Amino acid sequence: MVKQEGQMTRLSVNINKVATLRNARGGNLPDVLKVAKDCERFGAQGITVHPRPDERHIRYQDVRDLKTIVTTEFNIEGNPVPSFIDLVLEVKPDQVTIVPDSPDVLTSNAGWDCIGNGAALKEIIQRFHEHGIRCSVFLDPDENQVEAAVDTGVDRIELYTEAYASSYRADKEQAIQPYVKATKKAMEVGLGVNAGHDLNLRNLSYFAQNIPGLLEVSIGHALIADALYLGLDNTIKAYLNELNPTY
């Protein structure tokens, strides 16, 4: 799916940090399911979770429970280890985003090498497609990798935006260029474009304005941090306004 003129960029809220806070104390405060429902009620067009094998934030059971209450788009991110694949096939979310993070990393820190891992990704994506699940792969803004992603059969790419975010203040024009080029290439070859990682209220608007094919962003850490000061309702509306100024 390629974004059409006038189409809004969707905001999917990653609620991992809510689960991290819950797990720090035990019990069910804050309630991950209630937060997900509130995010939707406040205007979010999707809920994202990234369960890891050690369940240090989102737990596998959370994913199962969320499937029963999420009414917008449900996106599950993760490294396609056997337990993750089994979970996705069980839950059947709207979208799965395949991320190459090893168990010991604090957060995702690189995109896929679709050239070297194309065959393995193709097999995994085919399994997900058999169950009607849209597939996205986490990718660095590299035109060669975008072209290689086509051969995996994936529907979309999710551009890894850490490099953009870290360079934004120093030179935002230079920081955005690889993403513009990668997006143009994706649109040429018929891939949809998502984005995520370190996007926030300071850098999101410029990114969205310069990536006209942007279908969806997944934002968690910064959004939840902003909600501590602004409140969840106001924060979600602020992010929606940065993405789509006429919202």
Beta strands, then each sheet from edge to edge (+ up, - down):
strand 1: 10-14
strand 2: 46-49
strand 3: 73-78
strand 4: 95-98
strand 5: 134-139
strand 6: 156-160
strand 7: 192-196
strand 8: 214-219
sheet 1: 1+ 2+ 3+ 4+ 5+ 6+ 7+ 8+ 1+
end
